Amino acid sequence: MRKKEAFQRYKKIKFFFAADAGKVRDKEIAVVSLTQKNDSEVITLPTGQKSLLIGAGKTRKINSRTLIILSRTVISLAKQNNIKKLALNFMDFAFPHLKLKSSAIAEMLAVNFEMANFEFVQYKTSPAKGWNFVREVTIISKDSAVKKAVGKGQTIGEEVNNTRVLANSPGGVMTPKVLAQKAKEAGRKYNFKVRVLGLKEIQKMKMGGVLAVAGGSREEPKFIIIEYMSGGKEKPVVLVGKGVTFDSGGLNLKPGESMQGMHTDMSGGAAVISALTLAARLKLKKNIVGLVPAVENMPSGSSYRPGDIVETMSGKTIEVLNTDAEGRVILSDALTYAVRYNPKLVVDIATLTGAAMIALGQRASAVFTKDLKLENLIRELGEQSGDYVWPLPLWDEYEEDIKGTFGDITNTGRNRYGGAITAAIFLYQFAKEYPWVHIDIAPRTTAVEGELLAKGACGAPVRLLIKLLEQA
């Protein structure tokens, strides 16, 4: 394992702009065209230039979702055919029936070009001819708004990819300490404040949930606090991200197969770090706080046990029924810490439950909130961004399912049913003092076949979060 290569920056695409197609005659540049066929192919034109014919199917059936896949198809097909430079006419992608502004389409293209071009290759030996990434894209357009939106979209895509780098990094490398270091590096680079509480400070704050879960690991916990304050006197939006850098299950040890991929259990924390970084890069006039409790959940003689009673920062006690339901335990302290900011909104993001994946598959994250307007807004922004979400209930009746016998609440439900809901209602016990949304991103932890993204983390829900932050 070559640690020196582990965090090399992803090289983003170079975008160029031309007023007309006549400016693009370089034989190394492949021309992109959309066709009404269903299949895509590469042909060689009489001039010697290559052309990517992207099968878009019937125009009337194209919607914002299929447009995202079309844009990724451009990059995917180019990579398959070792094509490094592309040119496309922007108006080919501006379907009038979608009623989207040119800036929205341009942003979407740039975001998804970057996402489709990404692969996590930091620990692989480079091929003799180098990695097969697209290097340049020339967009034919005279619209200045297109150029500006492409720049914004590329920045968003880059931060989504940075989230994927953090989440894909092995658990032996991406420890709580290193995750905190990555947040600090971003803060120094983009001029926002990052503080990291260590073990003694966490103990002083009486964050019993964080301390309990971290107790079995030799890696000390970190509590990452990120503050981006550019919104004057307005109340902040607080983003809370689960930062379990490796989840073995603790004493309730996961089976070997289930432990695969558990280095991505800090994907919510990674998304929060990147969302704050993105807000700074885009210079949003907002006040935003990020809170990431970072721990390892490991089995040892010092691990917390089934049957333990954990006193959280709020004073509420948690009766531990299963040490593998650890994410909600550490988030309880972070949600309590958020109160001190008097926030106008708190959004927590966590790879919380396999039950959410069972309910929704792998195409959408689960969203929970008591506020119907917030629910509808987040669903709408999910459609716009491509980070799709779907609501599940958060009824008061579910509180009965986590009522403790020896503690205030239990960290799992009374039976195996509705696990995503009982996890959400658990978190709600610590989030009743402010408007709150919980996004369970377990279904969207990794990319699935058909969405034309590299294997591994897909960076959800950074695209959704930045749109929410822009409107909040």
N, C-alpha and C positions, 0 to 999 in steps of 0.2 A: 504494500500500500504506500503510494507516494504522496505523503501529506503536503509536500511543497506545491503540488499541482491542484490540491483539493478545492481551492477557492479562487482559481483564476477567473477573471471576468469573462462573461460570455460576450463574444464579438457580435455586435448587432449589425444588421443589414445597412448598407450605405444607400440612401435614397437620393435620386436625382430627378430633375423635372425638365420637361421639354415642351415647347409650345405646340409642336406638331410632329407627326410620325416621321416626316422627312428628316428630322434631326437624328433619328436612330437608325443608322445603317451599318454599324459595327457588326461583323459576322459572328462575333463572340456573344452578341446579345440575342437571346431568343425572344420572339414576339409572342405575346399571349393573346389568344382570341377565345371568345365564348361561342359555343355552338349549341344547337338545340338537340344534339344527340345526348344519350345518357352516359356514354363512355368517353374517356379522355385519352388523347394520344399525342405523340410528338412526331412531326413530319419535317422534312427538309424542303425549303422553298427553292425555286429556280435560281434565286440570288445566292444560295448557299447558306442563308440564314435558317436557323431552326425555328419552328413555330409550335407552341404548346396550344393544342386545341382542347379546351376545357369543356367537357360535356355538362351543360347546365340544364338540359331537359327543356320542357315547355316553360316559356317565360312567365306565364300567368300563375304557375305553381311556385315560383320563387318567393320566399319570404325571408325575414331577417335571419332565421335559423339556417336555412339552406344557403344564404349568402355567406355566412360564417364558414360553412363547410367548403363552399366554392373557393373562397379566398385561401383556405388551407390547402386545397387541392392544387392550386397554382404552385405553391412551394414544394409540396410533396412530390408532384410529378417532375419538377425540375431536379430535385435531389435524386430521384430514382434514375434520372438520365444524365447525371453528372453535369448539369447546366448551372453555371455560376452567376450568369448575368441575365436579367429579364427586362422586358419593356412591355407596358400595357397602357391601353387607352382608358383613362379613368371613366369616361362616359359609358363604356361597355358594362360597368358595374353599377351604374346609376339607374336602376329600374324605376320608371316614373310611378308605377302602381304602388310601390312601397311608401311613397310620400315621405321619404327621408331627405333631410338636408344633405348637401354635398359634403359638408364637414363631418356629419355623422358617419357617412359611408367611408370617407377617407380615413377617419379615426379607426373604424372597424377593420378596414383592410390592413392598416399598419400593425394594429394589435395582433391580428391573427397571422399575418406574415411572420412576425417575430416568434409567436408561439409555435407555429408549425416548423420553423427553422431550427428550433432548440432541440438539443439532445444532451443528456448528461454523460459526458465522455471523460470527465476529469481523471478517472482511474483506469482508463483504457490506453493501450499503446497506440500512438497515432499511426495510421496507415502511411505507406511510403509516399503517396501522393496527397496526404493531408486529409482532413475530414471533409465530407461531401456536403458542405453548407452553401446556400445561396449567398453571394457576397454583395451583389448590387441589384437594385430595382429602379428602373426609370419609369416615372409616371408621366404620361402625356396629358397635360392639362394647363390651361391658362388661368385657372381660378386660384387666386392667392389664398383663399380660405382653405383650399385643398392642401396646399403646402403646409399651412399652419397646423391643420388637423392631423396630417401625417406625422408631424413632429410630436404632437401630443400622444397620438396612438402608439408611436414607437416607444415613447417613455413608459407608457402603461405596460406595453408588451415586455419591455425590458425588466420592469419590476416584477411582473408575473413570473418571468423566467428566473429572476433572483430568488423568488420564493421557492421555485422548484429546485434550485441548487441547494438551498438550506434544507429543504425537506428530504431530498434524495441523499444527502450526505450521510454516511454510515454513523450509527449510534456511537461507535468507538471514537469518532472524530467530533461529531456534533454533540458535545456534552452541554450541560447547562452553562458552564463557564464560557465555552466557545460561542454559544448562541448569544450570550450577553455581550461578548466581545464584538460580534457581528453587528449588533444593534448600536454599540458605541461607535464603531467605524462609520456606520451610515450617518449617525448624528454629527460626527466631526466633519464628514464630507459635505453634508447638506444643511448644516447649521441648525440643528435642533437639539434639545436637551435630553440626555439619557442618564439616568441614575440606576445603579444596580445595588440592591440590598443583598448582603451576604448572610451567612448562617446566623451570626450574632444579632444582626439587625432584625432578621426574620423572627428570631426567638424573642427579641425585645417587643416586637409588634404583636406577639402572641398569635402568629399565624399557624395554628395547630394543624390545619389541613395540609398545608405545604410541608410542615415538619414531619407529619406522620408518613406521608407517601415517600418522602425523600429519605426516611430513616434507614432503609435497607441498603442504600447505595453508598459507595465510598465517594461518589461525586456529590459535593455539597450543593444544596439548592441555591438558586438565584431568583430574585424577584425583580424583573426588569420594568422600569418606569420610563416611559417616553413622553415628552411633552413638546408639542408643536403649538405655539400660541401666537397666532397672527390674526386673530379675530376680534381684537379690542376687548370690550367688557362682556361679550356674550358668553353664555354658559357653554362649556365644552361638550363635545361628543367623546365618550370614552369607549375604546375598543379593548376587549379583554380576550386574550388568546391562550388556549391550552398549550403548554410547552413541555409535554412529557417527551424527553429526547430519546428514551427507549422504554418500552413497556413490556416487561416480561410477564406481567400479571401479579408480581409479588409472590407471597406465599400461596395464593391461589394461582399457581403457575399455569400459564397457557400451554396447550399442547404445542409440540414443535412446529407443526404446519401453521398454526395460528400466530406464532411468534414472528414468522416471516413478514417483513414490511413494517414492523413496529418501530423502526427508526423514523417513520413518517408521522408518528403520533404527536409530533410538535408542529404539524402543518398549520394549525390555528394560530400558534404563536408566530410562525414564520410569516403568515399572511398579515398579521397585525404590524409586524416590523416593516414589511414592505409597503403596506398601506400608508403608514406614517411617513415613510421615506418618499413615497409617491406624492403625498400631499405637499411635502416640502419642495420636491422637484417641480411640481406644477404651481407652486407659490399660491396655494389656496388661502383666501382670507378667512380662515377658520381657526377655532381653538379645538385641538384634538389631543387626546391623551391615549396612550397605549399601555396596557398592563399585561405582562406575560410572566406568570409563575412557571419557572423552569426547574424540572426535577427528572430524576430517573426513578422508575419503579422496579426495584430489584429484590430478590429473595435473599435473606441472610438472617443471622441471629438477632439483628437489630431491626428487622422489618416490623411494620405494624401488622396486627393479626386480625383475623376474623373474630369478632366479639369485642374488640377494643372499642372504647368510647373516646372519641376525639373532640376536644373543645376547640371550636373555630374562633377566629378573630372577632366574630360577631357576638360570641357568648353562647350561641346555639351549639348543641352537642350532636355529633353524628355517631350512630351505632353502626359499626362496620360489619356488614354481612359478607362482603366479598372484596378482597384487596385489589381485584382486577377492575373494579369500578372506581378508579383512582382519579380520573380527570375531573369529575364533579367535585371531589373532595378538595383539590387544590384551587379550583375555580371559586369555591365558596369564600375563600379568603380574599381573592382578587375582587369579587363582586362587592364584598364588604368594604374593601379599600377604596373602591370607586365612589363611595358615598361622600368622601371628603371633598370631591370636586364639585359637588352640587350640580351634577350633569343634567343636560337637557335630554340626553339619550345615552343609554349604554347598550352596546351590542357585543355579545360574546360569541366567539367562533371556536369550535372544537370538533375534533374527530372523536365524538363522544360515544356513539353506540353502533354496534353491528346491527341492532334492531332497526335503525333508520335505513340502513342499506337493504334489509329484508323488506321493509315497507315500500321503499321507493326505487329499488334497483340502484344503478350507478349513474343515472342521468341527471339527478337533481339533489340538492341538499334539502334537509328538512328545516323548516322555519317555525318558530313558536313565539307567540306574543299575545298579550291580552288586548292589544290595540289593533282594531280591525283596519284603521287607516294606515298604520305602519305596515301591517301585513300586506295590504294591497300595494302600497308603495314599493316594498321590497320585491314583491312578485313582478311588478312592472319593470323595475330596474334590473331584475334578473334577466328578463326577456331582452331588454336593451343591451345588456352587457355580454350575455352568453353564459353567465354564472346562474343557471336556472335553480329556482327554489320552489318548494311546494309545502303548504301549511299542514300541520297536524294539531290536534286540539290541546288546549292548556286549561281544561276545566277544573274548577275548585274541587270537584269530587275526587280527582286523582290524588289529592293530598292524603286521603285515607290510605292510599297504597304505600306510602312511605312513612307512616306514623311509627315511631320507634317504641319498643318495649322497655328498654333500659336507657335509651337516649332520646333526644327530641325527634330525630328523623333517622331513617336508615338510608344507606347509600345504594341500595337496590330495592326494587319492588318486592312485593310478597310472593309473586310468582313470575313465570318467564314471559308473561304477556305484556305487550305495550312498553317494552324497555326504553324506547326513545322518548316516550311520553313521561314515564316515571323519572327518567334522568332530567328532563326539562323541568318538571314540577319540583324536583329537588333543588335545582338552581334558582327557581323562582322564590324559594324560601329566603334567599339572600339578596333578592333584587326587587323588593316591594316598595322601596323608597324612591324609585325613579322610573321613567319610561324605559322599557327593556325589551330586547329582542335576543333570542337564542338561535344560532344557526349551527345545526349539526352537520358538519361537512364530511362525516365518515363515508357517505356514498360517493363523494367526489374527491377522495384522497388521491386516487390514481386514475390515469387516463384509461379509457376503454376503447376497444376496437371500433373503428368506424368514425371516430372524431378526429382522426389524422393528427394525433399528437404522439410524441415519443413515449415509450413505456416509462412508468414512474409517475412522480407527482405532477399534477396538472395546474397547480397554482390557484386553486379556488380558495376563497371568493374575492380575490383582490380587485378584479374588474367591477364587481358589484359594490364593494366597499367604497371605491373612489367615487362612484356615481352617487352613492348615498351621502358621502361626506360633502360633495358639491352642493347637494340640495338641502342638507340638514340645517 
